[in-house]
């Protein structure tokens, strides 16, 4: 009777444990699926602020003109990917180039709300 219980337990363990080759195939398949989208180009844009103006004011702009934006100094910038808000951040200068340090990632719920 002990042999029967040991055989049953061994069979149960085999059924519960995934086979190594099958598990490896599933991981490889998942990698291939993600590899498929990794080279899709996305447009990332950073918005410092906005304003509205009439055509006459636009035509009056010249070198040295100042355009007032709707954001205050120190307010976070908005980072968009494909015109969808995904994060907020602040301006940084690295090696004499502008960059953006992300300070807040938009929650998935906020992203869904922005779709509608």
Buried (B, 14 or more C-beta within 10 A) or exposed (E): EEEEEEEEEEEEEEEEEEEEEEEEEEEEEEEEEEEEEEEEEEEEEBEEEEEEEEEEEEEEEEEEEEEEEEBEEEEBBBBBEEEEBBBBBEEEEEEEEEEBEEEEEBEEEEBEEEEE
